[in-house]
């Protein structure tokens, strides 16, 4: 019984670790992008989820040149725009998404008050 518990624990940890490098995002549709982001986010630790969501926001806003770009597109406010993100992360894995966000001219941060 103890061996079974160890095997299950190892499998769970390896599944969480492998999703980051093995899962490749399909950005061909809004639904596939949203589904992929949800699958990956569910398997991340809380701090990694925050980092991942901040990376997605940086990618979403990387082409924004002025506030008018955001105001003129209501899908850019208060939500992730899976269409825009999907085009940019198609074919990438978790680490590719983080790398793409690092080269984005848009930087996202969280402040506590």
N, C-alpha and C positions, 0 to 999 in steps of 0.2 A: 504494500500500500504506500509506503514511504517513497519507493522508487517511482511509482506512478505519479505521485504528487510532484516529485522533482522533474520528471519528464514533462508534465503539463506546464509547470512553471517555466522551464527552459523554452518550450515551444511558444508560450505567450510572449516572453521577452524577445525572442528572436523574430516573432511576427511584427512586433512593434518596431524593432530596429530595421527590419528589411523593408518596411513600407516606405521609408524615407528614400532609399536608393533604388528600389525595384519598381515602384509604382510610377508609371509615366502618364502624365496628364493628357487627356484627349480634349483639346479645345475646339473640336469641330462644331459643337453645338453649345448653346447656353446650358442645356440640361446636363450634358456630359461634363462640362467644366464644373458646374455646381456640384454634381455628384462626386467627382474626383476630389475637389477641395474638401467636401464634407467627410469623405472616407479618410483622407489623410489627417485632417484636423482631429477627428475622433480618436486617433491612435497616438496623438502627441501629448506630452506632459503640458501642464498649464502654461509654463514659461515658454515652451516651444510653440504652443498655439498662438500666444500673443506675438511672438517674433514672426510666425508664419503669416498671420493676418496683417501685421504691419508691412511685411514684404509685399503682400498682395495689393495693399493700398498704394504703396510706392510705385508698383508696376502699373496700376490702374491710372494713376495721375502723372505718369512719366512724360506723357505727350502734352500735358496742359501747359499752355503758354501764358494764359491770363485768367483772371477770375471769370471773365465772360465765357470761357470754354466750359466752366462748371455751371454757371447760371443758365446758360442756354440748353443744357442737357440735364433734365431732372433725374435721370438715372445715375448721375454722378454724386448726388447728394444723399446721405444717410444710408447707403447700401453699396455692396460690391456690385460692380457692373461686370457680370460674367461674360458678356459678349466681348468686351474690350480685353479683359484678363485672359480669356480663352485664346484669343488670337496670339497673345504674347507668350503664354506658357505651354502652348501645344507642343508636345514632344519632350518636355522637361520633366525631371523628377523633383522631389522636395529640395534637394541641394541646388539644383539648377534654378529653381524659383528664388531661393535666397541669394544666389550669385547674381541673378538678373536684377534683383532689387538693389543690390549693392552698387551697381553701375548706373542706376536710375538717377537722374538729376533731382528727383523728388525724394526728400528724406522725411520719414515719419517717426515721431517719437511720442512717448506717453509721459505726461506730467502728473504728479500728485500734488494736491494742495492741502 
